[in-house]
Amino acid sequence: MISSPPLWQRIRPYVMVFDPSLTVTLALIAGLSLVTMYSAGIDYPGRFESHLRNLALAFLVMWVSANVTPSVLIRVAVPIFVAGVALLVAVAIFGDVSKGARRWLDLGITRVQPSELMKIAMPMMLAWYFQRREGVLQWLDFVVAGVLLAIPVALIARQPDLGTAILVLAAGAFVIFFAGLRWKVIAALAAGVIGALPLLWSQLHDYQQQRVLMLLDPSSDPLGKGFHVIQSSIAIGSGGVWGKGWLEGTQGHLDFVPERTTDFIFSVFAEEFGLIGCGLLLALYALLIARGLVIAGQGANPFARLLAGAITMILFTYIFVNIGMVSGILPVVGVPLPLMSYGGTAMVTIGLGIGMLMSVRRSRHLVQS
């Protein structure tokens, strides 16, 4: 009689799914996140507890998605993309309006923001498309991919939600680039965008134009549109080399830094932990991006490689845009700092993406064994 293996041996492949290097890096970032959120949210009752819950939920989603193999992701890529576009159309027609933007869809029991889904659905869809065209790829395929990308980006930009539209555009553009788009075409597209800047400028809403103008000269309206950037820059600079110390930041605790638990949390971190702390956080993010690119390069098939590469570069875009925004070198847009900023939807989306990275790494390991 053949005895069945112990329970742990049977469930171990489904429990031990986290990539060790990524897990250590993520745990360190999460630790810094909790320390910073405790300070930044000290005047917001329940904010720290909610952030802790969001982090735990993100890691749970990460674990679940790490157990979903790339072969399953390929099968669900198209349905998820179609559902996401349908929800964006529903938002345009039936969505709730809040602060002048129509971004949310009321489902009765809860409200959802379909644009967040497209950050993952878009690279999945394009990775699926290029996987199907492997070996017969032509220039027309890149045109089709561009059209698939333009549809959700246009719907999101129309809400208006420029920050999310940029992230979805970047997610799709990275897949197209990794699929083999030639540099000549990229240069031509860049030249076209530069030439179309006057037209694009005229299509921006007034508040979006003001954000760009404040980037050039925030002192022109120091108590209005330029307040965010000026106070954030002061907070970052006042931290010096070693920082003012945990819970000792004045700009943050005296309410000079706006949105200090969400988009501008890096300002609080920089003020309290200084250049040394910022260097540590950036080093951890660099390790996260480097490990993601290694996993992408080792993917078992084009779909896995393109998806992992795009997710990694999406994380890079989050980090670059957010820190550039709060430092005054990029316009202010609604882009959170991964695993640091408060926010449930964005946190879960990031957890889902990183879990897919781990799935790509795990599937390669299973194939080799």
Order of alpha helices (4+ residues) and beta strands (2+ residues): alpha-alpha-alpha-alpha-beta-beta-beta-alpha-alpha-alpha-alpha-alpha-alpha-alpha-alpha-alpha-alpha-alpha
